Amino acid sequence: MPAMLIAKARLIWGLVAAAATLVLVVTGALVILIGGLASTEQSNQDQAESGCVGGTNAIATGGGTGVDGETPEGSVSGFTNEQIQNARTIVAVGKQSGVPAYGWVIALATAMQESTLRNINYGDRDSVGLFQQRPISGWGSVADIMNPVKSAQAFYGVAAHTGNTGLLDIAGWRKMQVTAAAQAVQRSAFPLAYAQHEDEARALVAALADGVSAADLTATATDVACTIGMAGISTSVVRPIQAGLALDNDNYGNAGSNWANMHTGNDYSSPCGTPVQAAHGGTIVLESGGGWGWSGRWLVKVQTAPGNLTTWYGHMQSLSVQEGQAVKAGQVIGQVGSEGNSTGCHLHFEVHPHGGGYLQDQVDPAAWLKKNIGKTLEASKQVAGLPGIGQRGAGQPGQPGASPAAVSGPQVRLAQANIKVSMSRSRYRSDLATVLRHGPDFVSLNEAQSRSVSDISVRGYGSYRASADEYGNRSQALSPVVMWRTDRWVAVDKGVVQLTKPVSGAKNDDRYATWVVLASSDGSGRISVISTHTMTSPAKSPQARKNEAQRGFAKLAGLAQGLQKYGPVLIAGDLNSPYPRSGGNGDPWGPKPLMTKAGMTSSFETLGAPPQGWATHDGGGTIDWLLGSSSTATPTRHATFRLESDHHGLVADYKIRGQ
């Protein structure tokens, strides 16, 4: 068996030959994929590249494994005593937990890639241990993760200290190729890197475990979903890449150095050259040049009609369609690539239900697909697209893509009110009238999911929230509402962004932010207003829920950063994290440090306690917040006022300055 490559390898997959021919380097073998994959069957190696296997025991065991558990001489050479001991622990935990031997292979290959089978106390960000698990992502405390037994239990999905998804939680993992199964647990930025350790992992299991055969160390028969031919034409919604051929990175809404603001789509990792198909029927719109360079030579849109459902497809290396062409759901439109701002072969997929542009009306593509696959979707009506900025980049003043001037000079008033969901309509309307008596320019309402459109409609004010038709009645997406004075402001852009998802069976943790970009009627510029209602009481919950709350605040911060290019941003909402009255950052998972990093400052930080005291809730907590862009929106005074609801109203005046 060859000596183990100790350095942690990161595979870079890319185009190295002509557009129709892709050479992938996998465990020393050259695999050539001919563009188009037009045949009705793949080779077993092609299927391995896509995360599938072909036929029973289709993955070769390599040169290091004998039959029926025989161990070739020297098969453990190249490993230190520490590595062997850690491997023994991983195998023993798997055996004791009833995990089939193929799972031990997956676990060892994962640990080889992540830590070179060493129990290290450092890694990327807060990653530690054999599997480089992160405390902030819910894998447990540092002590838990640094315990080899507990970390192995967590990887397999049998641990008591974490509810994170493990190997046994992955449907069909025994039919998946090693790297696909490992990635389903790890969600690594390098999803194909585990492949290089497969042979070594099999040889090591064979050397350490008695009574295992070569067949035990391979995947079982292939899933029918792994077969690919020419994409079939369908009239209903389908996946943009056929099932089994891509790894879902689940990174919609993420923030970080890879994105200017937030990640507005979802990435599906798949070998370059994999066919990409239209998720629904429509007309092809091609964007290129200027602000579209992030996608490569072109961005493909499939549009049902102007102002209606449009999906985006980025980073493709070649196209099979042209501008204005009509396509059906399932029709191949191009091939996966790594063009533009990309770190490897994948498809960037966005869903815009109302045909909006960047940071306008995008929704979580994975959730949208789950809801709509198999349904026939057509344009509901011919309407104009959303106004405002339509692409990532600056154009000329007065043209799409230009950054509008910030509002300069005026005072604006922002109000926040969480009016309890269980209150009667008459009491709700009474509290809303109390809020509006303060004459705010903008209002943020929370817990409006049970309210009708007429309940939140008031003469002289416009309002916007998520659509019940799109998200469902009483969805948490309908909770946050933005209202504005129509004599002073005109809504030009708007949208809804999901911040968090349910964790560990908790209900109603799918929380959202509603945002509206408003142009002043005197033409002086624009202000963006965000309303949100975040997860309830994470402080009293397990760490996994705190981590999800923190991810939600990071997405909220990313949204605020993205909107600041249009002018000042104001945020209001019940954040369910007490403002740190005594200084500091407050809850370690809470909003203050992330908002500060995004250039947003709370009115409490600038002005201290309101004249009526700190409480924004009958329980005495300061959990309703108002925040503004630090450089362009300065609070000059704020106050609280009583409502029938268990929350108090909160209002502040902001002096707006040009950027």
C-alpha positions as CSV (number, residue, x, y, z in Angstrom):
1,M,0.0,0.0,0.0
2,P,1.5,3.4,-0.8
3,A,2.6,5.6,2.1
4,M,-0.1,8.0,3.2
5,L,0.0,11.5,2.1
6,I,0.2,13.3,5.4
7,A,-0.5,16.8,4.2
8,K,-4.2,17.6,4.1
9,A,-5.0,17.7,0.4
10,R,-7.6,19.9,-1.2
11,L,-8.6,18.8,-4.7
12,I,-9.1,21.5,-7.3
13,W,-11.4,20.4,-10.0
14,G,-11.4,22.4,-13.2
15,L,-11.3,22.4,-16.9
16,V,-7.9,21.4,-18.2
17,A,-8.7,20.4,-21.8
18,A,-11.1,21.5,-24.5
19,A,-14.6,22.5,-23.4
20,A,-16.0,19.1,-24.3
21,T,-13.3,17.1,-22.5
22,L,-12.7,17.2,-18.8
23,V,-9.8,15.5,-17.1
24,L,-10.3,14.8,-13.4
25,V,-7.5,13.7,-11.1
26,V,-8.9,11.2,-8.6
27,T,-6.7,8.9,-6.5
28,G,-4.0,9.0,-9.3
29,A,-6.4,7.9,-12.1
30,L,-7.2,10.0,-15.1
31,V,-10.9,9.9,-15.9
32,I,-12.1,11.5,-19.1
33,L,-15.6,12.6,-19.3
34,I,-16.8,13.4,-22.8
35,G,-19.0,16.5,-22.8
36,G,-22.7,16.0,-22.9
37,L,-22.9,12.5,-21.3
38,A,-25.2,11.6,-24.2
39,S,-25.1,7.9,-23.6
40,T,-27.9,6.2,-21.7
41,E,-25.5,4.7,-19.2
42,Q,-22.3,5.9,-17.4
43,S,-19.3,3.9,-16.7
44,N,-18.8,2.9,-13.1
45,Q,-16.0,5.4,-12.7
46,D,-18.2,8.2,-14.1
47,Q,-20.8,7.3,-11.5
48,A,-18.2,7.3,-8.8
49,E,-17.4,10.9,-9.8
50,S,-21.1,11.9,-9.5
51,G,-21.5,10.3,-6.1
52,C,-23.2,7.1,-7.4
53,V,-21.9,3.6,-7.8
54,G,-22.7,1.1,-10.6
55,G,-23.7,-2.4,-9.7
56,T,-23.1,-4.4,-6.6
57,N,-19.7,-3.8,-5.1
58,A,-18.9,-1.6,-8.0
59,I,-16.1,0.4,-6.3
60,A,-12.7,-1.3,-6.7
61,T,-11.0,-2.2,-3.4
62,G,-7.6,-1.2,-4.7
63,G,-4.3,-2.9,-4.2
64,G,-4.2,-2.8,-0.4
65,T,-7.1,-5.2,0.5
66,G,-7.0,-8.9,0.2
67,V,-10.1,-11.1,0.0
68,D,-12.0,-12.4,3.0
69,G,-10.2,-10.1,5.4
70,E,-6.7,-11.1,4.4
71,T,-4.2,-8.3,5.0
72,P,-1.3,-7.9,2.6
73,E,2.0,-7.5,4.2
74,G,2.9,-3.9,5.0
75,S,-0.6,-2.6,4.5
76,V,-0.4,-0.5,7.6
77,S,2.9,1.0,6.8
78,G,3.1,4.8,6.6
79,F,0.8,5.3,9.7
80,T,2.1,6.3,13.1
81,N,1.0,4.7,16.3
82,E,-1.2,7.6,17.1
83,Q,-3.0,7.3,13.7
84,I,-3.5,3.5,14.1
85,Q,-4.9,4.0,17.6
86,N,-7.4,6.6,16.4
87,A,-8.3,4.4,13.5
88,R,-8.9,1.5,15.9
89,T,-11.2,3.8,18.0
90,I,-13.3,4.8,15.0
91,V,-13.7,1.2,13.8
92,A,-14.5,0.0,17.3
93,V,-17.2,2.7,17.8
94,G,-18.7,1.9,14.5
95,K,-18.8,-1.9,15.2
96,Q,-20.2,-1.3,18.7
97,S,-22.9,1.0,17.3
98,G,-24.0,-1.5,14.7
99,V,-22.7,0.5,11.7
100,P,-21.9,-1.8,8.7
101,A,-18.2,-2.1,7.8
102,Y,-18.6,0.2,4.8
103,G,-19.5,3.0,7.2
104,W,-16.1,2.4,8.9
105,V,-14.4,3.0,5.6
106,I,-16.3,6.2,5.1
107,A,-15.4,7.4,8.6
108,L,-11.7,6.6,8.2
109,A,-11.5,8.3,4.8
110,T,-13.2,11.3,6.3
111,A,-10.8,11.5,9.3
112,M,-7.8,11.0,6.9
113,Q,-8.9,14.0,4.9
114,E,-9.9,16.2,7.8
115,S,-7.1,15.6,10.3
116,T,-4.8,12.9,8.9
117,L,-6.1,10.7,11.7
118,R,-4.7,12.9,14.4
119,N,-6.7,14.3,17.2
120,I,-5.6,17.9,16.7
121,N,-6.9,20.8,18.8
122,Y,-6.9,23.3,15.9
123,G,-8.2,23.7,12.4
124,D,-10.2,26.0,10.1
125,R,-12.0,28.6,12.3
126,D,-13.2,26.7,15.4
127,S,-12.8,23.2,13.9
128,V,-11.0,20.6,16.1
129,G,-10.6,16.9,16.5
130,L,-10.4,13.8,14.3
131,F,-13.3,14.9,12.1
132,Q,-12.7,18.7,12.4
133,Q,-16.1,19.2,13.8
134,R,-17.1,22.8,14.9
135,P,-18.6,23.7,18.3
136,I,-20.4,26.6,16.7
137,S,-22.1,24.2,14.2
138,G,-23.6,22.1,17.0
139,W,-21.2,19.2,17.1
140,G,-20.7,19.6,20.8
141,S,-18.3,21.3,23.2
142,V,-14.6,21.3,22.5
143,A,-14.1,18.7,25.1
144,D,-16.8,16.5,23.4
145,I,-15.2,16.9,20.0
146,M,-11.7,16.2,21.3
147,N,-12.9,12.9,22.8
148,P,-12.2,10.4,19.9
149,V,-15.1,8.1,21.0
150,K,-17.6,11.0,21.1
151,S,-16.4,12.5,17.9
152,A,-16.7,9.1,16.1
153,Q,-20.2,8.7,17.6
154,A,-21.2,12.1,16.3
155,F,-19.9,11.3,12.8
156,Y,-21.9,8.0,12.7
157,G,-25.0,9.8,14.1
158,V,-25.3,7.8,17.3
159,A,-24.0,10.4,19.8
160,A,-26.0,11.6,22.8
161,H,-24.3,15.0,23.0
162,T,-25.3,16.3,19.6
163,G,-28.3,16.0,17.3
164,N,-26.4,16.9,14.2
165,T,-26.9,14.8,11.1
166,G,-24.6,11.8,11.1
167,L,-23.9,9.0,8.6
168,L,-26.8,6.8,9.7
169,D,-29.2,9.7,9.2
170,I,-28.3,10.0,5.5
171,A,-30.9,8.2,3.4
172,G,-29.3,5.6,1.1
173,W,-25.8,6.2,2.4
174,R,-24.8,2.5,1.8
175,K,-25.4,3.1,-2.0
176,M,-23.3,6.3,-2.1
177,Q,-19.7,6.6,-3.1
178,V,-17.4,7.3,-0.2
179,T,-16.8,10.9,-1.0
180,A,-20.5,11.6,-1.4
181,A,-21.5,10.0,1.9
182,A,-18.7,11.8,3.7
183,Q,-19.7,15.1,2.2
184,A,-23.3,14.5,3.2
185,V,-22.2,14.6,6.8
186,Q,-19.3,17.0,6.7
187,R,-20.6,19.6,4.2
188,S,-17.1,20.5,3.3
189,A,-16.0,23.3,0.9
190,F,-14.1,20.5,-0.9
191,P,-16.7,17.8,-1.4
192,L,-14.7,15.5,-3.6
193,A,-11.5,15.5,-1.5
194,Y,-12.4,12.4,0.5
195,A,-12.1,10.2,-2.7
196,Q,-8.3,10.2,-2.5
197,H,-8.4,8.2,0.8
198,E,-10.8,5.4,-0.2
199,D,-8.2,2.7,-0.9
200,E,-6.2,3.5,2.2
201,A,-9.3,3.5,4.3
202,R,-10.4,0.1,3.0
203,A,-6.9,-1.4,3.6
204,L,-6.8,0.0,7.1
205,V,-10.2,-1.4,8.0
206,A,-9.2,-4.8,6.6
207,A,-6.0,-4.7,8.7
208,L,-7.8,-3.7,11.9
209,A,-11.0,-5.6,11.8
210,D,-11.5,-9.4,11.8
211,G,-14.0,-11.2,9.6
212,V,-14.7,-8.5,7.0
213,S,-14.6,-9.3,3.3
214,A,-13.9,-7.1,0.3
215,A,-17.6,-7.0,-0.4
216,D,-18.3,-5.6,3.2
217,L,-16.1,-2.6,2.4
218,T,-17.9,-1.4,-0.6
219,A,-21.2,0.2,-1.5
220,T,-24.2,-1.9,-2.2
221,A,-26.2,-2.0,-5.5
222,T,-26.6,1.4,-7.1
223,D,-29.7,3.4,-6.7
224,V,-31.8,3.7,-9.9
225,A,-31.6,7.5,-9.5
226,C,-27.9,7.3,-10.3
227,T,-28.5,6.4,-13.9
228,I,-28.1,9.3,-16.3
229,G,-28.8,9.6,-20.0
230,M,-30.0,12.5,-22.1
231,A,-32.2,14.6,-19.8
232,G,-35.8,13.8,-20.4
233,I,-38.2,16.6,-21.1
234,S,-40.9,17.2,-18.5
235,T,-43.7,19.7,-18.0
236,S,-43.3,19.9,-14.3
237,V,-40.6,21.3,-12.0
238,V,-37.4,19.2,-11.8
239,R,-34.0,19.5,-10.2
240,P,-31.5,21.6,-12.1
241,I,-29.1,18.6,-11.9
242,Q,-30.5,15.1,-11.9
243,A,-30.8,13.3,-8.5
244,G,-27.6,11.6,-7.4
245,L,-25.3,13.6,-9.6
246,A,-24.7,16.6,-7.3
247,L,-24.0,17.4,-3.7
248,D,-26.2,20.1,-2.2
249,N,-24.0,22.6,-0.3
250,D,-27.0,24.1,1.5
251,N,-25.3,27.5,1.5
252,Y,-28.2,29.8,0.6
253,G,-28.0,33.0,2.7
254,N,-24.4,32.4,3.9
255,A,-22.1,35.3,4.3
256,G,-18.3,35.4,4.0
257,S,-15.3,36.3,1.9
258,N,-16.6,34.5,-1.1
259,W,-19.6,36.8,-1.5
260,A,-19.8,40.6,-1.6
261,N,-22.9,40.6,0.6
262,M,-24.8,37.3,1.1
263,H,-25.1,34.2,-1.0
264,T,-28.3,34.6,-2.9
265,G,-28.5,31.1,-4.4
266,N,-27.6,27.6,-3.6
267,D,-24.5,25.7,-4.9
268,Y,-24.7,22.1,-6.2
269,S,-21.2,20.5,-6.5
270,S,-20.9,18.2,-9.4
271,P,-18.1,17.4,-11.9
272,C,-17.5,19.9,-14.7
273,G,-19.4,18.7,-17.7
274,T,-22.4,17.3,-15.8
275,P,-25.6,18.3,-17.7
276,V,-27.7,21.2,-16.3
277,Q,-31.4,21.2,-17.0
278,A,-34.1,23.9,-16.8
279,A,-36.0,23.5,-13.6
280,H,-39.2,24.6,-15.3
281,G,-40.4,25.7,-18.6
282,G,-39.8,29.2,-19.9
283,T,-37.8,31.5,-22.2
284,I,-34.0,31.7,-22.1
285,V,-32.5,35.1,-21.1
286,L,-28.7,35.4,-21.3
287,E,-26.7,37.9,-19.3
288,S,-23.0,38.6,-19.9
289,G,-20.4,41.2,-19.3
290,G,-20.5,44.1,-16.8
291,G,-21.9,43.1,-13.4
292,W,-22.5,39.5,-14.5
293,G,-18.8,38.5,-14.5
294,W,-19.2,36.7,-11.2
295,S,-21.0,33.9,-13.1
296,G,-18.4,33.6,-15.8
297,R,-18.9,34.2,-19.5
298,W,-22.7,34.2,-19.0
299,L,-25.5,33.8,-16.6
300,V,-28.5,31.8,-17.9
301,K,-32.0,32.7,-16.8
302,V,-35.2,30.7,-17.5
303,Q,-38.1,33.2,-17.3
304,T,-41.7,32.2,-17.3
305,A,-42.7,35.8,-18.1
306,P,-41.4,39.3,-17.2
307,G,-42.0,40.0,-13.5
308,N,-42.8,36.3,-12.9
309,L,-40.9,33.2,-11.8
310,T,-37.3,33.2,-13.1
311,T,-34.5,30.9,-12.2
312,W,-30.7,31.6,-12.6
313,Y,-27.9,29.2,-13.5
314,G,-24.3,30.3,-13.0
315,H,-20.7,29.2,-13.6
316,M,-21.6,26.9,-16.6
317,Q,-18.7,26.0,-18.9
318,S,-20.8,25.6,-22.0
319,L,-24.4,26.3,-23.2
320,S,-26.9,24.2,-25.2
321,V,-29.4,27.1,-25.7
322,Q,-29.5,30.6,-27.1
323,E,-31.2,33.9,-26.2
324,G,-35.0,33.8,-26.6
325,Q,-35.2,30.1,-27.0
326,A,-38.3,28.4,-25.4
327,V,-37.4,25.4,-23.2
328,K,-39.3,22.9,-21.2
329,A,-38.6,21.6,-17.7
330,G,-35.8,19.0,-17.8
331,Q,-34.4,20.2,-21.1
332,V,-30.5,20.4,-21.0
333,I,-29.4,24.0,-21.1
334,G,-25.6,23.6,-20.6
335,Q,-22.9,21.9,-18.5
336,V,-21.6,22.4,-15.0
337,G,-18.4,24.5,-14.9
338,S,-16.2,26.6,-12.7
339,E,-16.4,29.9,-14.5
340,G,-16.2,33.4,-12.9
341,N,-16.1,33.7,-9.1
342,S,-15.9,30.0,-8.4
343,T,-13.7,27.7,-6.2
344,G,-14.5,24.5,-8.1
345,C,-17.0,22.7,-10.3
346,H,-20.6,23.5,-9.3
347,L,-23.9,25.0,-10.4
348,H,-25.0,28.2,-8.7
349,F,-28.8,28.1,-8.7
350,E,-31.2,31.0,-7.8
351,V,-34.9,31.3,-7.7
352,H,-36.7,34.6,-8.1
353,P,-40.5,34.1,-7.9
354,H,-41.2,37.7,-9.1
355,G,-38.5,38.1,-11.7
356,G,-36.4,40.4,-9.5
357,G,-32.7,41.2,-9.6
358,Y,-29.8,40.7,-7.2
359,L,-30.8,41.0,-3.5
360,Q,-34.5,41.5,-4.4
361,D,-36.9,38.6,-4.3
362,Q,-34.7,35.5,-4.1
363,V,-35.9,32.6,-2.0
364,D,-34.1,29.5,-0.7
365,P,-33.7,27.3,-3.8
366,A,-33.6,24.0,-1.8
367,A,-36.9,24.8,0.0
368,W,-38.5,26.0,-3.3
369,L,-37.5,22.8,-5.0
370,K,-38.8,20.6,-2.2
371,K,-42.1,22.4,-2.3
372,N,-42.5,22.5,-6.1
373,I,-40.9,19.4,-7.7
374,G,-43.5,17.6,-9.7
375,K,-45.8,20.7,-10.0
376,T,-46.5,22.5,-13.2
377,L,-45.8,26.2,-12.9
378,E,-46.8,28.9,-15.3
379,A,-46.6,32.6,-15.3
380,S,-49.5,33.9,-13.3
381,K,-49.8,37.2,-15.1
382,Q,-47.9,39.6,-17.3
383,V,-46.5,42.3,-15.0
384,A,-43.6,44.7,-15.0
385,G,-40.4,43.5,-13.2
386,L,-39.3,44.9,-9.9
387,P,-37.7,48.3,-10.3
388,G,-34.2,49.1,-9.0
389,I,-30.9,47.4,-9.3
390,G,-31.0,44.3,-11.5
391,Q,-27.4,43.1,-11.5
392,R,-24.3,42.9,-9.4
393,G,-22.4,45.9,-10.6
394,A,-22.6,49.6,-11.1
395,G,-23.9,51.2,-14.3
396,Q,-24.4,54.8,-15.2
397,P,-26.7,57.2,-13.2
398,G,-30.3,56.6,-14.1
399,Q,-29.6,53.1,-15.6
400,P,-30.1,49.7,-14.0
401,G,-27.1,48.8,-11.9
402,A,-26.4,52.4,-10.8
403,S,-26.2,53.0,-7.0
404,P,-28.8,55.6,-6.1
405,A,-27.8,58.6,-4.0
406,A,-28.4,58.2,-0.2
407,V,-31.0,60.3,1.4
408,S,-29.2,63.4,2.8
409,G,-30.4,65.7,5.5
410,P,-33.9,64.7,6.7
411,Q,-35.1,63.3,10.0
412,V,-37.0,60.0,9.7
413,R,-38.9,58.2,12.4
414,L,-38.8,54.4,12.8
415,A,-41.2,52.4,15.0
416,Q,-41.2,48.8,16.1
417,A,-44.1,46.8,17.5
418,N,-44.5,43.1,18.2
419,I,-48.3,42.8,18.5
420,K,-49.1,39.5,20.0
421,V,-50.3,36.9,17.5
422,S,-53.1,35.7,19.8
423,M,-54.8,39.1,20.3
424,S,-58.2,39.7,18.8
425,R,-58.5,41.7,15.6
426,S,-60.0,44.7,17.4
427,R,-57.2,44.8,20.0
428,Y,-54.7,44.3,17.3
429,R,-56.0,47.2,15.3
430,S,-56.1,49.3,18.5
431,D,-52.4,48.7,19.2
432,L,-51.6,49.4,15.5
433,A,-53.4,52.8,15.8
434,T,-51.4,53.5,19.0
435,V,-48.2,52.9,17.0
436,L,-49.3,55.2,14.1
437,R,-50.2,58.0,16.5
438,H,-46.5,58.6,16.8
439,G,-46.3,59.5,13.2
440,P,-43.5,57.2,12.0
441,D,-42.1,57.2,8.5
442,F,-41.5,53.5,8.8
443,V,-43.1,50.7,11.0
444,S,-41.9,47.2,11.7
445,L,-44.5,44.8,12.9
446,N,-43.9,41.3,14.2
447,E,-46.2,38.3,14.8
448,A,-48.5,39.2,11.9
449,Q,-48.7,35.7,10.5
450,S,-52.3,35.3,11.6
451,R,-53.3,38.7,10.2
452,S,-55.1,39.3,6.9
453,V,-54.0,41.9,4.4
454,S,-56.8,44.2,5.6
455,D,-55.6,43.9,9.2
456,I,-52.2,45.5,8.3
457,S,-53.7,48.0,5.8
458,V,-54.0,51.6,7.0
459,R,-54.9,54.7,5.0
460,G,-51.8,56.7,4.2
461,Y,-49.4,53.8,4.7
462,G,-48.1,51.1,2.3
463,S,-47.2,47.7,3.7
464,Y,-45.3,44.6,2.5
465,R,-44.8,41.1,3.8
466,A,-44.3,37.6,2.4
467,S,-47.1,36.1,0.3
468,A,-49.3,33.5,2.0
469,D,-49.7,31.9,-1.4
470,E,-46.0,31.4,-1.6
471,Y,-45.2,30.4,2.0
472,G,-48.5,29.2,3.4
473,N,-51.0,30.6,5.8
474,R,-49.5,31.3,9.3
475,S,-46.0,30.7,8.1
476,Q,-43.3,32.5,10.1
477,A,-42.4,34.2,6.9
478,L,-45.6,36.3,7.3
479,S,-44.6,37.5,10.8
480,P,-42.4,40.5,9.9
481,V,-44.1,43.5,8.1
482,V,-42.7,46.7,6.8
483,M,-45.0,49.8,6.6
484,W,-44.2,53.2,5.2
485,R,-45.8,56.6,4.7
486,T,-47.0,56.9,1.1
487,D,-46.9,60.7,1.1
488,R,-43.1,60.6,1.6
489,W,-42.0,57.3,0.3
490,V,-42.4,54.9,-2.6
491,A,-41.3,51.3,-2.4
492,V,-39.0,50.4,-5.3
493,D,-37.5,47.0,-4.2
494,K,-38.6,44.4,-1.7
495,G,-38.1,40.9,-0.7
496,V,-38.0,38.2,2.0
497,V,-35.0,36.3,3.2
498,Q,-35.0,33.1,5.4
499,L,-32.6,33.5,8.4
500,T,-33.0,30.3,10.3
501,K,-34.3,26.7,10.1
502,P,-35.8,24.5,12.8
503,V,-33.2,22.7,15.0
504,S,-33.7,19.6,17.1
505,G,-37.4,19.4,16.6
506,A,-38.1,22.9,17.8
507,K,-41.2,24.4,16.3
508,N,-41.5,27.8,14.6
509,D,-37.7,28.3,14.3
510,D,-37.9,29.0,10.6
511,R,-37.5,32.8,10.9
512,Y,-37.4,35.4,8.2
513,A,-36.5,39.0,7.4
514,T,-38.7,41.3,5.3
515,W,-37.0,44.2,3.5
516,V,-38.1,47.2,1.5
517,V,-36.1,49.8,-0.4
518,L,-37.9,53.1,-0.3
519,A,-37.3,56.2,-2.5
520,S,-38.2,59.6,-1.1
521,S,-40.9,61.4,-3.0
522,D,-38.8,64.5,-3.2
523,G,-36.1,62.6,-5.1
524,S,-33.4,63.0,-2.5
525,G,-32.5,59.3,-2.3
526,R,-33.4,55.9,-0.8
527,I,-33.5,54.2,2.5
528,S,-33.8,50.4,3.2
529,V,-35.9,49.1,6.1
530,I,-35.7,45.6,7.4
531,S,-38.2,44.0,9.8
532,T,-37.5,40.7,11.5
533,H,-38.6,38.5,14.3
534,T,-35.9,36.0,15.3
535,M,-35.9,32.7,17.2
536,T,-37.5,32.6,20.6
537,S,-35.3,32.3,23.7
538,P,-32.2,30.6,22.3
539,A,-30.4,31.3,25.6
540,K,-32.5,28.6,27.2
541,S,-31.8,26.1,24.5
542,P,-29.1,23.6,23.5
543,Q,-26.0,24.8,21.8
544,A,-27.2,23.7,18.4
545,R,-30.1,26.1,18.6
546,K,-27.8,28.9,19.7
547,N,-25.6,28.2,16.7
548,E,-28.5,28.4,14.3
549,A,-29.6,31.7,15.9
550,Q,-26.1,33.0,15.3
551,R,-26.2,31.9,11.7
552,G,-29.5,33.8,11.4
553,F,-27.9,37.0,12.7
554,A,-25.0,36.5,10.3
555,K,-27.5,36.3,7.4
556,L,-29.3,39.4,8.7
557,A,-26.0,41.2,8.9
558,G,-25.2,40.2,5.3
559,L,-28.6,41.5,4.1
560,A,-27.9,44.8,5.8
561,Q,-24.5,45.1,4.2
562,G,-26.0,44.3,0.8
563,L,-28.6,47.0,1.1
564,Q,-26.2,49.6,2.3
565,K,-25.0,50.1,-1.2
566,Y,-28.4,51.7,-2.0
567,G,-28.2,54.1,1.0
568,P,-28.9,54.1,4.8
569,V,-30.4,50.9,6.3
570,L,-32.7,50.7,9.3
571,I,-33.4,47.4,11.1
572,A,-36.2,46.9,13.6
573,G,-37.5,43.7,15.3
574,D,-37.9,41.5,18.2
575,L,-34.5,39.9,18.3
576,N,-35.1,37.7,21.4
577,S,-31.6,38.5,22.7
578,P,-31.4,41.1,25.5
579,Y,-29.4,44.3,24.7
580,P,-26.3,44.2,26.9
581,R,-27.2,47.2,29.1
582,S,-23.9,47.0,31.0
583,G,-21.8,47.0,27.9
584,G,-20.0,44.2,26.0
585,N,-21.5,42.1,23.3
586,G,-24.2,40.3,25.2
587,D,-25.2,36.8,24.2
588,P,-22.2,35.2,22.5
589,W,-24.5,34.0,19.7
590,G,-26.4,37.3,19.7
591,P,-26.8,40.1,17.2
592,K,-24.5,42.9,18.6
593,P,-21.0,41.8,17.3
594,L,-22.4,40.7,13.9
595,M,-24.4,43.9,13.5
596,T,-21.4,46.0,14.5
597,K,-19.3,44.2,11.9
598,A,-21.9,45.0,9.3
599,G,-21.8,48.7,10.1
600,M,-25.1,48.8,12.1
601,T,-25.5,50.4,15.5
602,S,-28.3,50.0,18.0
603,S,-30.1,53.1,19.2
604,F,-29.5,51.8,22.8
605,E,-25.7,52.0,22.2
606,T,-25.9,55.6,21.0
607,L,-28.5,57.0,23.4
608,G,-28.6,54.6,26.3
609,A,-31.9,53.8,28.1
610,P,-35.1,55.4,26.8
611,P,-36.7,57.9,29.2
612,Q,-39.3,55.3,30.1
613,G,-36.6,52.7,31.1
614,W,-34.9,49.7,29.4
615,A,-37.9,47.4,29.2
616,T,-39.4,46.6,25.8
617,H,-41.4,43.6,27.2
618,D,-43.7,43.1,30.1
619,G,-41.1,40.7,31.5
620,G,-38.6,43.5,31.8
621,G,-36.2,42.5,29.0
622,T,-34.8,44.7,26.3
623,I,-35.4,42.4,23.4
624,D,-36.8,44.7,20.7
625,W,-34.1,46.6,18.9
626,L,-33.7,49.5,16.4
627,L,-30.5,49.7,14.4
628,G,-29.2,52.1,11.8
629,S,-26.2,52.3,9.4
630,S,-23.4,53.7,11.6
631,S,-22.1,56.1,9.0
632,T,-25.4,57.4,7.6
633,A,-28.2,57.1,10.2
634,T,-27.7,58.6,13.6
635,P,-30.4,58.2,16.3
636,T,-31.2,61.5,18.0
637,R,-33.8,60.4,20.5
638,H,-35.9,57.3,21.3
639,A,-38.7,56.2,23.5
640,T,-40.9,53.3,24.5
641,F,-44.7,53.3,24.8
642,R,-47.2,50.9,26.2
643,L,-49.4,48.6,24.1
644,E,-52.0,46.0,25.0
645,S,-49.5,43.5,23.6
646,D,-46.9,42.0,26.0
647,H,-44.3,43.9,24.1
648,H,-43.9,47.7,24.3
649,G,-43.7,49.9,21.3
650,L,-40.3,51.4,20.5
651,V,-39.7,54.5,18.4
652,A,-36.6,56.5,17.4
653,D,-35.8,59.6,15.2
654,Y,-32.8,59.2,12.9
655,K,-30.8,62.0,11.3
656,I,-29.9,60.8,7.8
657,R,-26.6,61.8,6.2
658,G,-25.2,61.4,2.7
659,Q,-22.5,58.7,2.2
